[in-house]
């Protein structure tokens, strides 16, 4: 009847069961724990069995599946290597777990082979393997194959729907509804990953009118907003999804990226630290935390360039900036500049050079207000002190307003610089961005990828 734990308890209490029978019952009990979500307990049980009998193939197969459920994907592949050396037929649910591990570890070419191997074994319900193959083609950016695979998924769901109409079944209907929901969300993600952000947004907004409490759909809409450079809208959706399901890992990861984009740096890092403690093996959590750590590292940016105009005016720059963050919101920096400009006039060469240093900071005063300030001077002869100030206000997602003043500016025509002329520069900038261009930085980090099965 599928009650493995109860059977094991009876066998131990009554006695008389041989070692092989008890071992088999322990495996059934571990599988039952997996179904109930007690993954850690199942892993411990299976590890104990394998420590005493490493040749128990069934225990190792279930161990692979249990490791996959905990996202311990490197271990899944190591365990599969042990299985593969045994040269025995492996069931479809093992090769599917291995395929999931390959896809998770950014090895989609290998994942494709394992998903196809799984489908060739004719699983009772090929839905999960087909969706895995679809996700693989998305990772590979093979859109035509992805579309073809998605059509196979839709055809499978249509067949399940017809079967339910003929013979209603509560468990089968529950499974069908879960698969249908995942398919709807995956369709929206498919649009987003093809950079069809407006269409993806429309897709998620449409289905949220029918299923407003679905965190997968709401998380997809939030990412559509985020990749369209509307982080405030994105955060609103992430927070609604978080209230619905505080344990949705994908929502939490996306929220952390959004907080960072909104200049709420400390909150983003605190959330990333909590996720790292709770999900230490999650690859997307690692990507998030490592990206934020890289953002907080010291930076040395050297630059050099040379320009020449046809009438004999030339210039070269040697420039370096060293930034040593004090905190995620306050970043002091030092700049050093060597610039030489010359011009030929009636056979004579007019030459001017500047050796300047500057000390300054970038300060996120509030998430909406940023202040950049620097004081520059001639580091060889002293004097020529100048001040650079820039203030940026970000009141809404599309609108940014900034004002800048530089009291010792070299941003003037080259021939004027050759004669030692400097200037003062002031500017006010209004920027309104209404764009569907994707945010590539988040694509590389894969904050949510596609909504993988948990």
C-alpha positions as CSV (number, residue, x, y, z in Angstrom):
1,X,0.0,0.0,0.0
2,X,3.0,2.3,-0.2
3,X,3.4,2.6,3.6
4,X,7.1,1.7,3.7
5,X,7.8,3.2,7.2
6,X,4.9,1.3,8.7
7,X,6.1,-1.9,7.1
8,X,9.6,-1.4,8.4
9,X,8.3,-0.8,11.9
10,X,6.3,-4.0,11.8
11,X,9.2,-6.0,10.6
12,X,11.5,-4.7,13.3
13,X,8.9,-5.2,16.0
14,X,7.8,-8.7,15.0
15,X,11.3,-9.8,14.1
16,X,12.1,-12.7,11.8
17,X,12.8,-10.7,8.7
18,X,16.2,-11.4,7.1
19,X,18.7,-8.7,6.4
20,X,17.9,-8.3,2.7
21,X,14.2,-7.8,3.5
22,X,14.9,-5.2,6.2
23,X,17.3,-3.4,3.8
24,X,14.6,-3.4,1.1
25,X,12.0,-2.0,3.6
26,X,14.5,0.7,4.7
27,X,14.8,1.8,1.1
28,X,11.0,1.9,0.7
29,X,10.8,3.9,3.9
30,X,13.4,6.4,2.6
31,X,11.4,6.8,-0.7
32,X,8.3,7.5,1.4
33,X,10.2,10.2,3.3
34,X,11.2,11.7,-0.1
35,X,7.5,11.9,-1.1
36,X,6.7,13.6,2.2
37,X,9.4,16.2,1.8
38,X,11.7,14.7,4.5
39,X,14.7,14.8,2.2
40,X,17.4,15.1,4.8
41,X,16.1,12.1,6.7
42,X,15.9,10.1,3.5
43,X,19.4,11.0,2.5
44,X,20.7,9.9,6.0
45,X,18.9,6.6,5.7
46,X,20.2,5.9,2.2
47,X,23.7,6.9,3.2
48,X,23.6,4.4,6.1
49,X,22.5,1.6,3.8
50,X,25.2,2.4,1.2
51,X,27.9,2.5,3.9
52,X,27.1,-1.1,4.8
53,X,26.2,-2.3,1.3
54,X,27.8,-0.1,-1.5
55,X,26.6,-2.6,-4.2
56,X,22.9,-1.9,-3.5
57,X,21.9,-0.4,-6.8
58,X,18.4,0.5,-5.8
59,X,19.6,2.4,-2.8
60,X,22.1,4.4,-4.9
61,X,19.5,5.2,-7.5
62,X,17.2,6.6,-4.8
63,X,20.2,8.4,-3.3
64,X,20.8,10.2,-6.6
65,X,17.2,11.4,-6.7
66,X,17.3,12.5,-3.1
67,X,20.5,14.5,-3.7
68,X,18.9,16.1,-6.7
69,X,16.0,17.3,-4.5
70,X,18.5,19.1,-2.3
71,X,20.3,20.7,-5.3
72,X,23.5,18.8,-4.4
73,X,24.2,18.5,-8.1
74,X,27.9,17.8,-8.1
75,X,27.3,14.9,-5.8
76,X,24.5,13.6,-8.2
77,X,27.1,13.4,-11.0
78,X,29.7,11.7,-8.8
79,X,27.1,9.1,-7.7
80,X,26.1,8.6,-11.3
81,X,29.7,7.8,-12.2
82,X,29.6,5.0,-9.7
83,X,26.4,3.7,-11.2
84,X,27.7,4.0,-14.7
85,X,30.7,1.9,-14.0
86,X,28.4,-0.9,-12.9
87,X,27.2,-1.2,-16.6
88,X,23.6,-2.0,-15.6
89,X,20.4,-0.6,-17.0
90,X,19.5,2.5,-15.1
91,X,15.8,3.5,-14.6
92,X,14.4,6.7,-16.2
93,X,14.0,8.6,-13.0
94,X,17.7,8.3,-12.3
95,X,18.8,9.6,-15.8
96,X,16.3,12.4,-15.4
97,X,17.8,13.5,-12.1
98,X,21.3,13.4,-13.8
99,X,19.9,15.5,-16.6
100,X,18.5,18.1,-14.1
101,X,22.0,18.2,-12.5
102,X,23.7,18.9,-15.8
103,X,21.3,21.6,-16.7
104,X,21.6,23.2,-13.2
105,X,25.4,23.2,-13.5
106,X,25.4,25.0,-16.9
107,X,26.1,21.9,-18.9
108,X,23.1,21.9,-21.2
109,X,24.7,19.8,-24.0
110,X,25.1,16.9,-21.6
111,X,21.6,17.6,-20.2
112,X,20.0,17.2,-23.6
113,X,21.5,13.7,-24.0
114,X,20.3,12.6,-20.6
115,X,16.8,14.0,-21.2
116,X,16.6,12.2,-24.5
117,X,17.8,9.0,-22.9
118,X,15.1,9.4,-20.3
119,X,12.4,9.8,-22.9
120,X,13.7,6.8,-24.8
121,X,13.0,4.7,-21.7
122,X,9.3,5.6,-22.0
123,X,8.5,6.9,-18.6
124,X,5.0,6.6,-17.3
125,X,4.5,10.3,-17.5
126,X,7.1,12.1,-19.8
127,X,6.0,15.6,-18.8
128,X,8.9,16.4,-16.5
129,X,11.5,15.1,-18.9
130,X,10.0,17.0,-21.8
131,X,10.0,20.2,-19.7
132,X,13.6,19.6,-18.8
133,X,14.4,19.2,-22.5
134,X,12.6,22.4,-23.2
135,X,14.5,24.3,-20.5
136,X,17.7,22.9,-22.0
137,X,16.9,24.4,-25.4
138,X,16.2,27.7,-23.7
139,X,19.6,27.6,-22.1
140,X,21.2,26.8,-25.5
141,X,19.1,29.6,-27.1
142,X,17.9,27.0,-29.7
143,X,14.5,28.6,-30.0
144,X,13.1,26.5,-32.8
145,X,13.8,23.3,-30.9
146,X,12.4,24.8,-27.8
147,X,9.2,25.7,-29.6
148,X,8.9,22.2,-31.0
149,X,9.5,20.6,-27.6
150,X,6.9,23.0,-26.0
151,X,4.3,21.8,-28.6
152,X,5.0,18.3,-27.5
153,X,4.3,19.3,-23.9
154,X,1.1,21.0,-24.8
155,X,0.0,18.0,-26.8
156,X,0.7,15.8,-23.8
157,X,-1.4,18.0,-21.5
158,X,-4.3,17.9,-24.0
159,X,-4.2,14.2,-24.0
160,X,-4.2,14.2,-20.1
161,X,-7.2,16.5,-20.2
162,X,-9.1,14.2,-22.5
163,X,-8.3,11.2,-20.3
164,X,-9.6,13.0,-17.3
165,X,-12.9,13.8,-19.0
166,X,-13.3,10.1,-19.8
167,X,-12.3,8.8,-16.4
168,X,-12.1,11.5,-13.6
169,X,-9.4,10.9,-11.0
170,X,-8.7,13.3,-8.1
171,X,-4.9,12.6,-8.0
172,X,-4.5,12.7,-11.8
173,X,-6.5,16.0,-11.9
174,X,-4.3,17.5,-9.2
175,X,-1.2,16.5,-11.1
176,X,-2.6,17.9,-14.4
177,X,-3.4,21.2,-12.8
178,X,0.2,21.5,-11.4
179,X,1.7,20.7,-14.8
180,X,-0.7,23.1,-16.5
181,X,0.4,25.9,-14.2
182,X,4.1,25.2,-14.7
183,X,3.5,25.2,-18.5
184,X,1.8,28.6,-18.4
185,X,4.6,30.1,-16.4
186,X,7.3,28.5,-18.6
187,X,5.6,30.0,-21.7
188,X,6.0,33.5,-20.3
189,X,9.6,32.8,-19.4
190,X,10.2,31.6,-22.9
191,X,9.1,35.0,-24.2
192,X,11.4,36.8,-21.7
193,X,14.4,34.8,-22.6
194,X,13.9,35.6,-26.3
195,X,14.0,39.3,-25.3
196,X,10.3,39.6,-26.1
197,X,9.9,41.5,-22.8
198,X,6.7,43.4,-23.6
199,X,5.0,40.2,-24.8
200,X,6.2,38.3,-21.7
201,X,4.9,41.0,-19.5
202,X,1.5,40.9,-21.2
203,X,1.5,37.1,-20.8
204,X,2.1,37.2,-17.0
205,X,-0.3,40.1,-16.4
206,X,-3.1,38.2,-18.4
207,X,-2.8,35.0,-16.4
208,X,-2.4,36.8,-13.0
209,X,-5.9,38.1,-13.5
210,X,-7.1,34.5,-13.3
211,X,-4.5,33.3,-10.7
212,X,-3.4,36.2,-8.6
213,X,-1.9,34.1,-5.8
214,X,0.4,32.1,-8.1
215,X,3.9,33.1,-7.1
216,X,5.4,31.6,-10.2
217,X,3.4,33.9,-12.4
218,X,4.0,36.9,-10.1
219,X,7.7,36.2,-10.0
220,X,7.8,36.0,-13.8
221,X,6.1,39.4,-14.1
222,X,8.5,40.9,-11.6
223,X,11.4,39.7,-13.7
224,X,9.8,41.2,-16.8
225,X,9.6,44.5,-15.0
226,X,13.2,44.2,-13.7
227,X,14.6,43.4,-17.2
228,X,12.7,46.4,-18.6
229,X,14.5,48.6,-16.1
230,X,11.5,49.1,-13.8
231,X,12.9,47.9,-10.5
232,X,10.2,49.6,-8.4
233,X,7.5,47.8,-10.2
234,X,9.5,44.6,-9.9
235,X,9.9,45.0,-6.1
236,X,6.2,45.5,-5.6
237,X,5.5,42.1,-7.4
238,X,8.3,40.3,-5.5
239,X,6.9,41.5,-2.1
240,X,3.4,40.4,-3.0
241,X,4.7,37.0,-4.0
242,X,6.8,36.9,-0.8
243,X,3.7,37.5,1.3
244,X,1.9,34.7,-0.5
245,X,4.8,32.2,-0.1
246,X,7.8,33.4,2.1
247,X,9.7,30.2,1.3
248,X,9.7,30.7,-2.5
249,X,13.5,30.7,-3.2
250,X,13.2,32.1,-6.7
251,X,11.2,35.1,-5.5
252,X,13.8,35.8,-2.7
253,X,16.7,35.7,-5.2
254,X,14.9,38.0,-7.6
255,X,14.0,40.4,-4.8
256,X,17.7,40.6,-3.7
257,X,18.8,41.6,-7.2
258,X,16.0,44.2,-7.3
259,X,17.0,45.7,-4.0
260,X,20.5,46.0,-5.2
261,X,19.4,47.8,-8.4
262,X,17.3,50.1,-6.3
263,X,20.4,51.1,-4.3
264,X,19.1,49.4,-1.2
265,X,22.5,47.8,-1.0
266,X,22.5,46.8,2.7
267,X,19.1,45.1,2.4
268,X,20.2,43.2,-0.7
269,X,23.3,41.9,1.0
270,X,21.5,40.9,4.2
271,X,18.9,39.0,2.2
272,X,21.7,37.3,0.2
273,X,23.5,36.3,3.4
274,X,20.2,34.7,4.8
275,X,19.7,32.8,1.5
276,X,23.3,31.6,1.6
277,X,22.8,30.2,5.1
278,X,19.6,28.6,4.2
279,X,20.5,27.3,0.8
280,X,24.3,26.8,0.8
281,X,24.3,24.5,-2.3
282,X,21.9,26.6,-4.5
283,X,23.8,27.7,-7.5
284,X,21.7,30.8,-8.1
285,X,22.2,31.9,-4.5
286,X,25.9,31.5,-4.9
287,X,25.8,33.6,-8.1
288,X,23.9,36.3,-6.3
289,X,26.2,36.4,-3.3
290,X,29.4,36.3,-5.3
291,X,28.2,39.0,-7.6
292,X,27.5,41.3,-4.6
293,X,30.8,40.4,-3.1
294,X,32.5,41.3,-6.4
295,X,30.7,44.6,-6.4
296,X,32.1,45.4,-3.0
297,X,35.7,44.6,-3.9
298,X,38.4,47.2,-4.5
299,X,38.7,48.3,-8.1
300,X,41.6,49.6,-10.0
301,X,40.7,50.9,-13.5
302,X,43.6,52.0,-15.7
303,X,43.0,53.9,-18.9
304,X,45.2,55.2,-21.7
305,X,44.3,56.7,-25.1
306,X,45.8,58.8,-27.8
307,X,44.2,61.2,-30.3
308,X,45.5,63.0,-33.4
309,X,43.9,65.6,-35.5
310,X,45.0,66.0,-39.2
311,X,46.3,69.6,-38.7
312,X,48.9,68.5,-36.2
313,X,47.1,68.5,-32.9
314,X,47.8,65.5,-30.7
315,X,47.0,64.3,-27.2
316,X,47.6,61.4,-24.9
317,X,46.1,60.5,-21.6
318,X,47.2,58.2,-18.8
319,X,44.5,57.8,-16.3
320,X,43.9,55.5,-13.3
321,X,41.1,55.2,-10.6
322,X,41.4,53.3,-7.4
323,X,38.2,52.7,-5.5
324,X,38.2,51.4,-2.0
325,X,34.7,50.9,-0.8
326,X,34.0,51.8,2.8
327,X,30.5,50.4,2.6
328,X,28.1,49.3,-0.2
329,X,26.7,52.9,-0.3
330,X,29.9,54.9,0.3
331,X,32.8,54.4,-2.0
332,X,35.9,56.7,-1.7
333,X,38.3,56.8,-4.6
334,X,41.6,58.3,-5.8
335,X,42.3,59.3,-9.4
336,X,45.6,60.2,-11.0
337,X,45.9,61.8,-14.5
338,X,48.8,62.5,-16.8
339,X,47.7,64.4,-19.9
340,X,49.9,66.0,-22.6
341,X,48.5,68.0,-25.5
342,X,50.4,69.6,-28.4
343,X,49.8,71.5,-31.6
344,X,52.0,72.6,-34.6
345,X,51.5,76.3,-35.4
346,X,53.6,77.7,-38.3
347,X,56.4,75.3,-37.6
348,X,56.4,75.8,-33.9
349,X,55.1,73.3,-31.4
350,X,52.8,74.5,-28.6
351,X,52.7,72.0,-25.8
352,X,50.8,71.8,-22.5
353,X,50.6,69.1,-19.9
354,X,48.7,68.4,-16.7
355,X,49.6,66.2,-13.8
356,X,46.5,66.0,-11.6
357,X,45.3,63.9,-8.7
358,X,41.8,63.8,-7.2
359,X,40.3,62.4,-4.0
360,X,36.6,61.9,-3.9
361,X,33.6,59.6,-3.2
362,X,30.5,58.1,-4.6
363,X,27.7,58.2,-1.9
364,X,24.3,56.8,-2.2
365,X,22.7,59.2,0.3
366,X,19.3,57.7,-0.1
367,X,18.2,55.1,-2.6
368,X,16.8,57.9,-4.8
369,X,19.7,60.4,-4.3
370,X,23.3,59.9,-5.3
371,X,26.2,62.3,-4.7
372,X,29.6,62.2,-6.4
373,X,32.2,64.6,-5.1
374,X,35.9,65.1,-5.8
375,X,38.7,67.6,-5.1
376,X,41.5,67.7,-7.7
377,X,44.9,69.4,-7.7
378,X,48.3,69.5,-9.4
379,X,50.3,66.8,-7.6
380,X,53.7,68.1,-8.9
381,X,53.6,71.8,-8.5
382,X,50.5,72.2,-6.2
383,X,47.7,74.6,-6.9
384,X,45.1,74.5,-9.6
385,X,42.6,73.2,-7.2
386,X,39.3,72.2,-8.7
387,X,36.1,70.7,-7.5
388,X,33.8,68.2,-9.2
389,X,30.2,67.7,-8.0
390,X,27.4,65.6,-9.4
391,X,24.1,65.0,-7.8
392,X,21.6,62.5,-9.3
393,X,17.9,62.2,-8.3
394,X,16.0,59.1,-9.3
395,X,12.3,59.8,-8.4
396,X,10.7,57.2,-10.6
397,X,11.8,54.1,-12.6
398,X,12.0,55.9,-16.0
399,X,13.2,59.4,-14.8
400,X,16.6,60.5,-13.7
401,X,17.6,64.1,-13.1
402,X,21.2,65.1,-12.5
403,X,23.2,68.3,-12.0
404,X,26.9,68.6,-12.4
405,X,29.6,71.3,-11.9
406,X,33.3,71.0,-12.6
407,X,35.4,74.1,-11.6
408,X,38.6,72.8,-13.4
409,X,37.4,71.2,-16.6
410,X,39.6,69.8,-19.4
411,X,36.5,68.9,-21.4
412,X,37.2,71.7,-24.0
413,X,38.4,71.6,-27.6
414,X,41.8,70.0,-28.1
415,X,43.5,73.1,-29.6
416,X,42.4,75.1,-26.7
417,X,43.9,72.6,-24.3
418,X,47.2,72.8,-26.2
419,X,47.4,76.5,-25.3
420,X,46.9,75.7,-21.6
421,X,43.3,76.8,-21.5
422,X,40.9,75.2,-19.0
423,X,37.3,75.9,-18.3
424,X,34.4,75.4,-16.0
425,X,31.6,73.0,-16.9
426,X,28.0,72.9,-15.6
427,X,25.2,70.7,-16.8
428,X,21.7,69.6,-16.0
429,X,20.5,66.3,-17.4
430,X,17.0,64.9,-17.7
431,X,16.8,61.3,-18.7
432,X,13.6,59.4,-19.3
433,X,14.0,55.7,-20.2
434,X,11.0,53.7,-21.5
435,X,12.7,50.6,-22.9
436,X,12.1,47.0,-23.6
437,X,15.8,46.2,-23.8
438,X,16.9,43.4,-21.5
439,X,19.2,43.8,-18.5
440,X,22.0,41.5,-19.6
441,X,23.8,41.6,-16.3
442,X,20.9,39.7,-14.6
443,X,20.8,37.2,-17.5
444,X,24.3,36.1,-16.8
445,X,23.6,35.6,-13.1
446,X,20.4,33.7,-13.8
447,X,18.5,34.9,-10.7
448,X,15.6,32.7,-11.5
449,X,16.3,31.0,-14.8
450,X,13.2,29.0,-15.6
451,X,11.0,27.8,-12.7
452,X,12.7,24.5,-12.1
453,X,10.9,21.8,-10.2
454,X,11.6,21.8,-6.4
